[in-house]
Amino acid sequence: MRAGLVCFGLSIFQVITADLQAASAANEGCVAIWATRLNEPHEFENRRTQFRVNDQFVLCIRLDADAYVSIWDAPPHGDVSRLFPNIVTHRDNATVRAVKLSSSKQQCFGVPGTFPLFFPSEQGVGTGKLSVVVTTSLDNQPPLQAYKIPGETIAPAAKEHVSRNYRSAATCGDKIEEYLEYAISR
């Protein structure tokens, strides 16, 4: 009788584990985005949403297919700005709207040897949003006329338009915006 209960218990455990893994994979969709502090491991399992003013952080993404990518920050206060590509990663920043990235591995930004990422005090405390815009065509990225400062900041109305008209990563498609809400405290 005990052997039957142990086998039955293991079967339930295996079914629950398989269901949880399937649910986790389904939640990630076509694009995953997460952040960690600079000095923490950068794996998805270590993601966080709580930071302090001036915290240095690393932003990582994982794609299920090669795609054009731009990364944006809508801080608690101030303009929506493009984090990638930027003037450090691309000299002709005013004309580059996105970069085609490979799906072969996770991509992390803000790691040593790249450009630093941090939450500046002038952008205040409160809730912000980091987002990645992923498209199959460069033409589907935010157009240059949507920028307030070419290659750097975008008009709030243009960013809202992207958020309304792009699909979530859970449903995939040729125009995706996936985001991570974060909170900044003192």
N, C-alpha and C positions, 0 to 999 in steps of 0.2 A: 504494500500500500504506500509506503514512504517513497519508493522509487517512482511510482506513478505520480505522486504529488510533485516531486522534484522535476520530473520530465514535463509535467503540465505547467509548472511555474516557469521553467526555462522557456517553454514555447510562448507563453504570454509575454515574458521579458523580450524575447526575440521579435515578436510581432510589434510590441510597443517601440522598441529601438528602431526597427525598420520604418514604422510610421513617423517617428520623430525625424529620422534622417530624410525621408521623403518630404515632410513638411518644411524642413530647413532648406532643402534644395529648391522647393517651389517658391519659398519666400525670397530667395536671392534673385530669381528671374534672370534676365539677360545681363544685368549690370549690378554689381555690388559696390557700395561706397562706404568707407569707414575711416575713422580718425583715431589716432593714439597720441600720447605725448611723445616728444622726440626721444626721450630716454627709455621708453618702454618697447617691448617686442611689437612688431608691426603686423602681426597676424590678425585675421578677422575676429578670432576669439577674444582678443584684447581691446576691442573697440570701446570707445567711450563717447559721451556727449557732454560731459561736464568739464569745463576748463576755467582757468583764472586769467585775468588780464595779464598780457605779456607772455603767457605760456607759449612755448615753441611746440609745434605739433607736426605730425606726419599725416598726410591724407593719402589713402590707398584706394585703388579701384581694381576691379576684376571684370573683364569683358568676356562674353561667350563667343564673340566673333570680332574680327578686325573691323575697326570703325573709326570715324572722325570724332575727336573728343575735344571739348573745351570745359574748363572747370571754373566755377563761379563762387563768389562769397557775397552773401547778403548779410552784412553785419547788423548788430542791434541798432546802430546809428551810422548814417553815412551812405554813400553810393554803393551800388552793386558793382563789384570789380571782378575782372577776370584774373584768376590765379595762374592758369595755364591755357595756352602758351603765354609766355610773358617776355619782357624785354631781355631777361637774362637767358632764357632758353632759345629765343629767336630774335635776331637783330632787327629784322624788318617787321616789328610787332604790329605796325598799323595795318598791314595787309594780310597777315596770317590770322584767320579766324579759328582754325582748329588744326589739329595734327592727327594724322592717321596712326593709331596705336594697334599693336598686335594683341591678340587674345591669348598668346602662348603662356603668359604669366601675369601675376599681379603687378601693377605699376604703382610705385609709391613716390610721392612728391614731398619735399621738405626734409628728406634724409640728408645726412652729411655728404657733401660733394655736389649737391644740387642747390637750388635756391631755398633760403630759409622761409618758413611759414610760422607766423605767430599772430596772436590776437592783440593788436595795439590798443593802448588805453584810450586814444581819441575816438575809437569806435564804440566805446561805452560798454556797459554791462547789460545783460538781458539775453534775449533769445535771437539767434541768427540762423542762417541756413547755408550750408555748403551744398552745391549741386554740380552734377556732371551732366552735360548735354552730349548725347551719343547719337550719331547719325550715320547712315550708310552713304550719304552724299555730302560733300562740302557745301553744296547749295542749301541744304536744310539747316545749317548752323545759323545762329543769329546774324543777320546781314550787317554790313559795315555801317549803313545809314542809321542803324539802331543805337550806335555808340554815341555817348556824350563826349568821351575822349577816345579817339580811335585806338583800338587795341587794349584799352585799359578799363574804362567804365562803360556801363550800358544804362540807358534811360530806364527808370523803374517800370514804365508802361511797356517797354519792349520786353523786359524780363518777365512781367506778368503774362504777356502774350505767349511767350515760350511755355511758361508753366501751364497755361490753359490748353494749349494746342499740341503738346507733346505727351506721349503715352508714358505710363509708369513702366518700370523695368519688369514688373510682374507679368505684363501682357505683351512685352516685346514690341517689335515693329521697326520701321525705318527712321523714326524720330522718337527718341527716348530722353526723358529727364528723370534722373534718380537723385534724391536729395537726402541730406542728413541734417536734422535740426540739432543745434547745440545751444548750451547755456554758458554764459560768461559771468563770473562773479569776481569780486575783489579779493 
